[in-house]
Amino acid sequence: MPSPLSTLVLGLGLFFLGIQLIGMSLRQLTGPSFRTLVQRTTHSRLLASLVGLVFGALMQSATAVTFILVGMASSGLIATSAALPIVVWCNVGLTALAFVTTLNIHPLVAWLVGGSGVAWGVVRRTRRRAEAGVLLGLGLILFGLDTMTRGVAPLAATPWFRHMLGTGLGHPLASFGAGIAAAALLQSNAGASMLVITLAGSGVFSLHQGALLIYGSNLGAIVLRTVLAIGLHGRSLRLVRMEDLFCVTSGLLMLGLDLLESAGMPLVRAGVVGVTSDVRLQLALVFLLSNLLPALALTPALGWCSSLLHRLIPDETAGTPGAPRYVTPQALGDPGTALLLLEKELARLLGMLKVAPEHSEGGEHQPDPAFVELGLTIERFAASLAATGGLSEAEAGRLQSLRGALSTIRHVEDAVGDVCIALGRLGDSPAEGAVVQAVAAALDGLVHDAAAVADAPTPEGVTTLLERTRKRGDLLAGLREHVDPERVTSAASSRLHVVALLNDVEVVVWMVRRLAKTLAMLAGHST
């Protein structure tokens, strides 16, 4: 027979595993729908709040919702101020699972864990596996809570255990601090609250102690976000700090209400006792109120919060040219957003290319170190994203196309470098100067337009780019006219340089056309 302490530890491990699994699976299932709804509803504060409420319940993690919004804000898909209602109200939605733990469905837990576990191990389709993962995670949470209940029941009757709890949680601030520590350890205030609710049902905590633990759990979630937010700046960091502001408001507001109630004013505890005599349901209601009340308090002040965050966290300043602007390690948690950011970073990489005469010893082109550095960063990010293993079939195909685009952009840079060297070999005559200007203007314009299409691939943009890069299109025809060796120079040696330049120009146009075909796949456009 296992000891009560080992049973308690086993239950805690199962519970922690369930929390992680359900969060990971729900993000895979709801991420694309969430991004679509966010884009459609941020014009209305009410609709944005409802989206936050629903997806907080579905994702069971305010941190996950916040970091998806961070990625969308970084890519320019939404304004930071428009995302604030979602950040606030997703905290209210995540309280839903706490009420599930108060239901008497434990006889079904074994079937839930067994059936979903078999499905999760057998099914190979990403979406179906994620659905099985959600059910398995929920089953492990309930199984873990049930196991902890069986383990803690004998302990609750022992004098040493009661003395330890009385000493550790005897003071309100000690209970509040223990809640902070529990949420920081579990990396989830919802998980910490469910744990408190279950243990209180076994007589381990009183209603007052449980309420203070729940109040502190909101602050404990800040620890994880602080680590995850390392490297974020500007508007991305503002969203994370808004979630932190919500948690601080919740903790201080509820602690203040508790002090008033301890002084004799009937408030939260008196209210939930009047609704039900079940301590588990009482604490679930406390958890709901600890998120609902600060949400109601902050919603009318979101404009002021936005202004405050903007003053405290100004917009990003231009960093080193080779530093990434969009891709961050935090984005790896949401593949859909990560792909959008990767797309924008690739467009930025392409936009770094400039056509100008280059004089180099040995006649070899030297790539811009910033271009090389950013290209390596993008390559590492794409490899890390592929290694996460959480991509759907469509996302994996899109990532493969983006990695192909990176390779092609590097070839474009190499071809542009050859053109720059060829331009540097031309002389200072008016005719040759006119060639330099014509080639630089035409290719700079082509690269600029290609970068714009890469930033947001559309069938229309891709079609236009393909038309411009036809072998017998207007672009190459015009350049051949300007780069006609017979018209540019009479010197035989100079004519050879002009012929070489024309060949290099055609390679650039051909490489951009090849990139356009890759972008066509990204845009869902067949060529």
C-alpha positions in Angstrom: 0.0 0.0 0.0 1.5 3.4 -1.0 1.8 5.9 1.8 -0.5 8.9 1.9 2.4 11.2 1.2 3.5 9.2 -1.9 -0.1 9.2 -3.1 -0.3 13.0 -2.7 2.9 13.4 -4.7 1.7 11.0 -7.4 -1.6 13.0 -7.7 0.3 16.3 -7.9 2.5 14.9 -10.7 -0.5 13.7 -12.7 -2.2 17.0 -12.2 0.8 19.0 -13.3 1.2 16.8 -16.4 -2.5 17.3 -17.2 -2.2 21.0 -17.0 0.7 21.1 -19.4 -0.9 18.7 -21.9 -4.3 20.4 -22.0 -2.7 23.8 -22.5 -0.5 22.6 -25.3 -3.3 20.8 -27.1 -5.8 23.6 -26.7 -3.3 26.1 -28.2 -3.0 23.8 -31.3 -6.8 23.6 -31.7 -7.8 27.1 -31.0 -4.9 29.2 -32.2 -6.0 29.7 -35.8 -9.6 30.4 -34.9 -8.5 32.8 -32.2 -6.3 34.8 -34.6 -9.2 35.1 -37.1 -11.7 36.2 -34.5 -9.3 38.8 -33.0 -8.8 40.4 -36.4 -12.5 40.6 -37.0 -13.6 41.9 -33.6 -10.9 44.3 -32.2 -12.9 47.2 -33.6 -15.4 46.7 -30.8 -14.4 46.6 -27.2 -17.5 44.5 -26.3 -16.8 41.9 -29.0 -13.1 41.8 -28.1 -14.0 41.2 -24.5 -16.3 38.3 -25.5 -13.5 36.8 -27.6 -11.2 37.0 -24.6 -13.8 35.4 -22.4 -14.4 32.5 -24.7 -10.8 31.8 -25.6 -9.7 32.1 -22.0 -12.1 29.3 -21.2 -10.9 27.3 -24.2 -7.1 27.8 -23.8 -7.1 27.8 -20.0 -4.1 30.1 -19.9 -4.1 33.9 -19.9 -0.4 33.7 -20.6 -1.0 31.7 -23.8 -3.6 34.1 -25.0 -1.4 37.1 -24.2 1.6 35.7 -26.2 -0.5 34.9 -29.2 -1.6 38.6 -29.1 2.0 39.6 -28.7 2.9 37.9 -32.0 -0.1 39.4 -33.8 0.9 42.9 -32.5 4.5 42.4 -33.5 3.4 41.5 -37.1 1.1 44.5 -37.3 -2.1 42.4 -37.5 -3.7 44.2 -34.5 -3.1 47.4 -32.6 -2.0 47.0 -29.0 -4.8 49.1 -27.6 -7.4 47.0 -29.4 -6.0 43.8 -27.8 -6.3 45.0 -24.2 -9.9 43.9 -23.6 -9.0 40.4 -24.7 -6.1 40.3 -22.3 -8.3 41.4 -19.4 -11.3 39.2 -20.1 -9.5 36.0 -20.9 -8.7 35.8 -17.2 -12.4 35.6 -16.4 -12.8 32.8 -19.0 -10.1 30.6 -17.6 -12.0 30.1 -14.4 -14.4 27.7 -16.2 -12.3 24.6 -15.5 -12.3 25.3 -11.8 -16.1 24.6 -11.8 -15.6 21.3 -13.6 -13.4 20.1 -10.8 -16.3 20.6 -8.4 -18.5 18.1 -10.3 -18.9 14.5 -9.3 -17.6 12.9 -12.4 -14.7 11.0 -10.9 -16.3 7.5 -11.7 -15.8 8.4 -15.4 -12.2 9.5 -15.1 -10.7 6.1 -15.7 -12.6 5.7 -18.9 -11.7 9.3 -19.9 -8.0 8.8 -19.3 -7.9 5.3 -20.8 -9.9 6.1 -24.0 -8.2 9.4 -24.7 -4.8 8.0 -23.9 -5.2 5.2 -26.5 -6.5 7.7 -29.1 -3.7 10.1 -28.4 -1.1 7.3 -28.9 -2.8 5.8 -32.1 -4.1 8.8 -34.0 -1.6 10.5 -36.3 -3.6 13.4 -37.7 -2.5 16.5 -35.9 -5.9 18.0 -35.2 -7.4 14.7 -34.0 -4.4 14.0 -31.9 -4.7 17.5 -30.3 -8.4 16.8 -29.6 -7.4 13.5 -27.9 -4.7 15.4 -26.0 -7.3 17.9 -24.6 -9.4 15.0 -23.3 -6.3 13.2 -21.9 -5.1 16.4 -20.2 -8.6 16.9 -18.6 -8.7 13.3 -17.5 -5.2 13.5 -16.0 -6.2 16.7 -14.1 -9.2 15.1 -12.6 -7.4 11.8 -11.9 -4.6 13.8 -10.3 -7.0 15.8 -8.1 -8.8 12.6 -7.1 -5.5 10.9 -6.3 -4.4 13.9 -4.2 -7.7 13.8 -2.3 -7.2 10.1 -1.4 -3.6 10.9 -0.3 -4.3 14.0 1.7 -7.4 12.7 3.5 -5.4 10.5 6.0 -2.8 13.3 6.3 -5.4 15.9 7.2 -6.2 13.9 10.3 -2.7 13.8 11.6 -1.6 16.4 14.2 1.8 17.2 12.6 0.1 17.9 9.3 -2.5 20.2 10.8 0.3 21.9 12.9 2.3 22.5 9.8 -0.6 24.1 8.0 -1.6 26.1 11.0 2.0 27.4 11.3 2.5 28.0 7.6 -0.9 29.4 6.7 -1.9 30.8 10.1 -1.5 34.5 9.0 -3.5 35.9 6.1 -0.3 37.2 4.4 1.3 33.8 4.7 -1.6 32.2 2.9 -1.5 35.0 0.3 2.2 34.4 -0.2 1.8 30.6 -0.4 -0.7 31.2 -3.3 1.9 33.2 -5.1 4.4 30.4 -4.7 2.0 27.7 -5.8 1.1 29.5 -9.0 4.7 30.2 -9.8 5.6 26.5 -9.3 2.7 25.2 -11.3 3.1 28.1 -13.9 -0.7 28.5 -13.8 -2.9 30.4 -11.5 -5.9 28.3 -12.7 -4.0 25.2 -11.9 -3.1 26.5 -8.4 -6.7 27.4 -7.8 -8.0 24.0 -8.8 -5.4 22.4 -6.4 -6.6 24.6 -3.6 -10.3 23.8 -4.3 -9.6 20.1 -4.2 -7.6 20.2 -1.0 -10.1 22.4 0.7 -12.8 19.8 -0.2 -10.7 17.3 1.9 -10.7 19.6 4.9 -7.1 20.7 4.4 -7.9 24.5 4.1 -10.7 26.6 5.5 -12.7 28.9 3.2 -10.7 31.9 4.4 -7.3 30.2 3.8 -8.4 28.9 0.4 -9.6 32.3 -0.7 -6.3 34.0 0.3 -4.4 31.2 -1.6 -6.5 31.9 -4.7 -6.0 35.7 -4.4 -2.2 35.2 -4.2 -2.2 32.8 -7.2 -2.9 35.6 -9.7 0.3 37.3 -8.7 2.3 34.1 -8.9 1.6 33.8 -12.7 3.7 37.0 -13.2 6.9 35.0 -12.5 6.5 32.8 -15.7 5.6 35.8 -17.9 8.6 37.7 -16.7 10.9 34.9 -17.9 8.9 34.5 -21.2 9.0 38.3 -21.9 12.8 38.5 -21.9 13.8 40.2 -25.1 10.4 41.8 -25.8 10.2 45.6 -26.3 7.7 48.2 -27.2 4.1 47.3 -28.1 4.8 43.5 -27.6 6.0 44.1 -24.0 3.0 46.4 -23.3 0.5 43.5 -23.7 2.5 41.4 -21.3 2.6 44.2 -18.8 -1.1 44.7 -19.2 -1.7 41.1 -18.1 0.7 41.7 -15.2 -1.3 44.9 -14.3 -4.4 42.8 -14.3 -2.9 40.3 -11.9 -1.6 43.0 -9.5 -5.0 44.7 -9.5 -6.7 41.4 -8.8 -4.3 40.5 -5.9 -4.4 43.9 -4.2 -8.2 44.4 -4.8 -9.1 41.0 -3.4 -6.6 41.3 -0.5 -8.1 44.7 0.4 -11.7 43.3 0.3 -10.5 40.4 2.5 -9.1 42.8 5.1 -12.4 44.7 5.1 -14.3 41.5 5.5 -12.1 40.4 8.4 -12.9 43.7 10.0 -16.6 42.9 10.0 -17.9 44.0 6.6 -19.7 41.0 4.8 -18.3 40.8 1.3 -16.9 38.0 -0.8 -16.8 35.1 1.7 -20.2 36.0 3.1 -21.6 36.1 -0.5 -20.3 32.7 -1.5 -21.4 31.1 1.8 -24.9 32.5 1.1 -24.9 30.8 -2.3 -23.7 27.3 -1.4 -22.5 25.2 1.6 -20.0 23.2 -0.5 -16.6 24.6 0.2 -15.3 23.5 -3.2 -18.0 25.5 -5.1 -17.5 28.4 -2.7 -13.9 28.6 -3.6 -14.7 28.2 -7.4 -16.9 31.2 -7.0 -14.1 33.0 -5.1 -11.8 32.3 -8.1 -14.4 33.6 -10.5 -14.9 36.8 -8.5 -11.1 37.4 -8.1 -11.0 37.7 -11.9 -14.4 39.2 -12.7 -14.2 42.1 -10.2 -10.8 43.4 -11.5 -12.0 42.9 -15.1 -15.1 45.1 -14.4 -12.9 47.7 -12.7 -10.2 47.9 -15.5 -12.4 47.7 -18.6 -13.7 51.4 -18.3 -10.1 52.5 -17.7 -8.5 50.7 -20.6 -7.8 53.9 -22.5 -5.9 55.3 -19.5 -4.1 51.9 -19.1 -3.0 52.1 -22.8 -1.7 55.6 -22.3 0.1 54.7 -19.1 1.8 51.6 -20.8 2.8 53.7 -23.8 4.5 56.2 -21.5 6.3 53.5 -19.5 7.2 51.4 -22.5 7.8 53.5 -25.5 7.9 52.2 -29.1 10.9 50.2 -30.2 13.9 52.2 -31.4 15.8 51.0 -34.4 18.3 48.4 -33.2 21.3 46.9 -35.0 20.4 46.2 -38.7 21.1 42.5 -38.3 18.9 42.0 -35.2 15.5 40.4 -35.7 12.5 42.7 -35.6 9.7 40.1 -35.6 10.8 36.6 -34.7 11.3 35.9 -31.0 11.7 32.7 -29.0 8.3 33.4 -27.4 6.5 33.1 -30.8 7.5 29.4 -31.0 4.7 28.5 -28.7 2.1 29.4 -31.4 3.1 28.0 -34.8 0.5 30.0 -36.7 1.8 33.3 -35.4 5.4 32.2 -35.7 4.9 31.6 -39.4 3.4 35.1 -39.9 6.4 36.6 -38.1 8.8 34.5 -40.1 7.2 35.8 -43.3 7.6 39.4 -42.3 11.3 38.8 -41.2 12.0 37.3 -44.6 10.5 40.3 -46.4 12.7 42.5 -44.2 15.7 40.5 -45.2 14.9 40.9 -48.9 14.4 44.6 -48.4 18.0 45.0 -47.1 19.3 44.4 -50.6 20.6 47.6 -52.5 22.0 47.9 -55.9 25.0 50.2 -56.2 28.5 50.0 -57.8 30.9 48.0 -55.6 34.6 48.0 -55.8 36.2 45.0 -54.2 39.7 43.6 -54.1 39.8 40.5 -56.2 36.4 41.3 -57.8 34.5 39.2 -55.1 31.3 40.4 -53.6 31.2 40.7 -49.8 27.7 40.3 -48.4 26.5 42.9 -45.9 27.2 41.4 -42.4 23.8 42.5 -41.2 22.2 40.5 -44.0 24.2 37.4 -43.1 23.4 37.8 -39.4 19.7 38.2 -39.9 19.6 35.3 -42.4 21.3 33.0 -39.8 18.8 34.1 -37.2 15.9 33.3 -39.5 17.4 30.0 -40.3 17.7 29.1 -36.6 14.2 30.2 -35.9 12.8 28.1 -38.7 14.7 25.1 -37.5 13.5 25.6 -33.9 9.9 25.9 -35.2 10.2 22.7 -37.2 11.6 20.9 -34.1 8.6 21.9 -31.9 6.6 19.1 -33.4 3.3 20.9 -33.0 2.8 22.0 -36.6 -0.2 20.9 -38.6 0.3 19.5 -42.1 -0.6 22.8 -43.6 1.7 24.7 -41.3 4.6 22.3 -42.0 4.1 22.9 -45.7 4.1 26.6 -45.2 7.3 26.4 -43.2 8.9 24.4 -45.9 8.0 27.1 -48.4 9.3 29.8 -46.2 12.6 28.0 -45.8 12.8 27.7 -49.5 12.1 31.4 -49.8 15.1 32.0 -47.5 17.4 30.0 -49.7 16.2 31.8 -52.8 16.6 35.3 -51.1 20.2 34.3 -50.4 20.7 33.5 -54.1 19.1 36.8 -55.0 21.6 38.6 -52.7 24.4 36.7 -54.4 23.1 37.7 -57.9 22.6 41.3 -56.8 26.2 41.3 -55.5 27.5 40.2 -58.9 25.6 43.1 -60.5 27.1 45.5 -58.0 30.6 44.3 -58.9 29.8 44.6 -62.6 28.6 48.1 -62.1 31.8 49.0 -60.3 33.8 47.9 -63.4 32.2 50.5 -65.6 33.9 53.8 -66.3 32.8 57.4 -65.6 31.5 58.3 -69.1 28.0 59.8 -69.3 26.8 56.7 -71.2 28.2 54.3 -68.6 26.9 56.5 -65.8 23.4 56.3 -67.4 23.7 52.5 -67.4 24.5 52.5 -63.7 21.5 54.7 -62.9 19.1 52.7 -65.1 20.2 49.3 -63.7 20.3 50.4 -60.1 16.8 52.0 -60.3 15.2 49.1 -62.1 16.6 46.4 -59.9 16.1 48.3 -56.6 12.5 48.8 -57.7 12.1 45.1 -58.5 13.6 44.0 -55.1 11.4 46.6 -53.2 8.3 45.2 -54.9 9.3 41.6 -54.3 9.8 42.5 -50.6 6.3 44.0 -50.4 4.8 40.8 -51.9 6.9 38.7 -49.5 5.6 40.7 -46.6 2.0 39.7 -47.4 1.8 37.3 -50.3 -1.4 37.6 -52.3 -2.4 36.0 -55.7 -2.6 39.5 -57.2 0.8 40.6 -55.9 2.4 37.3 -57.0 0.8 37.6 -60.5 2.2 41.1 -61.0 5.7 40.1 -59.9 5.7 37.1 -62.2 4.6 39.3 -65.1 7.4 41.8 -64.4 10.0 39.1 -64.3 9.1 37.3 -67.6 12.1 36.6 -69.8 10.7 38.8 -72.6 8.9 41.2 -70.3 9.1 45.0 -70.3 11.6 45.1 -67.5 14.3 43.0 -69.2 13.5 44.5 -72.6 14.1 48.0 -71.2 17.3 47.1 -69.4 18.6 45.4 -72.6 18.1 48.6 -74.4 20.0 50.6 -71.8 22.7 48.0 -71.5 23.4 47.6 -75.2 27.2 47.2 -75.4 27.4 48.9 -78.9 25.6 52.1 -77.6 27.4 52.3 -74.2 31.0 52.1 -75.3 33.3 51.6 -78.3 36.2 50.1 -76.3 36.3 46.3 -76.6 37.3 45.7 -73.0 34.4 47.9 -71.7 32.0 46.1 -74.0 32.9 42.8 -72.3 32.0 44.4 -68.9 28.7 45.5 -70.3 27.9 42.1 -71.7 28.8 40.5 -68.3 26.6 43.1 -66.6 23.6 42.2 -68.8 24.0 38.5 -68.0 24.2 39.3 -64.2 21.0 41.5 -64.5 19.2 38.6 -66.2 20.2 36.3 -63.3 18.8 38.7 -60.7 15.5 38.9 -62.6 15.4 35.1 -63.0 16.1 34.6 -59.3 13.3 37.0 -58.3 11.0 35.1 -60.6 12.0 31.9 -58.8 11.2 33.6 -55.5 7.8 34.7 -56.9 6.9 31.1 -57.6 7.7 30.2 -54.0 5.6 33.1 -52.8 2.8 31.8 -55.1 2.7 28.7 -53.0 2.5 30.8 -49.8 -0.4 32.8 -51.3 -2.2 29.7 -52.5 -1.7 30.8 -56.1 -0.9 28.2 -58.7 1.4 29.2 -61.5 
